[in-house]
Amino acid sequence: MTTTADAVVIGGGVMGASILHSLTSKGVKNSILLERSTIGSGSTGRSSGAIRMHYSTEVNARLALESLQIFANFDEIVGGDVGFVETGYMVFAPDHAREGFLENIEMQRSVGIDTRVISLDEARELGPAFRLDEDEHFAWESHSGHADPSATASAYISKARSLGAQVILDTPVLNLQIGETGTHRVVTEKESFEAPTVVIATGPWSGDFLSKLGIDLPLLSTRHEVFLLKRDLDTLPTHPGGGDMTNLTYFRPEGRDLTLVGNGNHEEVVNPDYYNPRYTLSYAQEVWERLANRIPDIEKAELFTGYSGLYTTTPDLHPIIDNIDGIGGLYLCTGFSGHGFKLSPAVGEVVSELIMEGTSKTIDILPLRMNRFSEGELNETKYTFKVIA
């Protein structure tokens, strides 16, 4: 059996969901999304959920700003409660990164991001729980926070369905047959789907999927652990979110008394079908100790739970959003390197523009083209280290 559509999106994470919503809201009603399992069952369901705008390149900063504006008004723009909480976000940089740190803040402000360098005294006022050193540098984003990744994907799916899109779950794609006449065939176990537009948004499975098409891109599926600590509310009632480039951690509050913690300098290449989805106690202990360098009272917390999720990592830690060269109607959206959720609302917009208008009008995504690796034009950042999430 073969079903025809105007567009097929492969992958039901937050990226595929956002793209499906943007296409249907722009009038592509006969759209189909195919998901190998359930909505958000891959990287999305194990995201840290952080939303911040501190990036070292303009393209990511613009995507983050556009996305924040949607997250903050999600019910009005899309519909549904995605649990957006504005906590504020502080960035900590060691003195040896001062020049790049200041250049980044200047760039972020130039594109309209509400961020600023703050003094040691102001940092102490905004984050009284933090231990701060005089030779460090600090920036503050007052409107950043976090939201629920799974709820976000589900909200996009619900709205797309209400606009006429079809979502088919538990349907792995076995093959993609490129049509010479402008129509491509997406093959699953039970049926095939033909459409002039196909979007590959397969997250950690992208490398293997593309290799079947003879496309070789430097995509790695990497495992990253996070854990949650239950705070002692008498000593540590709350704190802002933060990206700590001194101690290589990131963190944010969760609910009433939890803190979610991640690590900015550890990654492990894995098979996305066979990886350990749990966290390890040795990892939690080591990262917890580094977090306590920043938040001393977190030492009194209790280890609550944790998990591992998957990133789809590129050499320059930037995504690939592009038409696949030489193949009309075939698009790729992958490689977000741990930044995907916080960029997802804007990504849906730029991908739908790329499909329907031939170029992205909202944001210039040329730096995210797939051929940048072979051309040797990777996105360069100001830091020699990274804090992911």
PyMOL commands that set and color helices and strands:
alter all, ss='L'
color gray80, all
select helices_A, chain A and resi 14-25+44-46+58-71+74-77+95-110+120-126+149-162+203-211+281-294+296-300+340-357+366-368+372-375
alter helices_A, ss='H'
color red, helices_A
select strands_A, chain A and resi 2-4+7-10+31-34+50-51+85-86+89-93+115-118+137-141+145-146+166-168+173-177+184-188+192-195+197-200+220-230+241-244+249-254+258-263+268-269+302-313+320-323+330-334
alter strands_A, ss='S'
color yellow, strands_A
deselect
rebuild
show_as cartoon
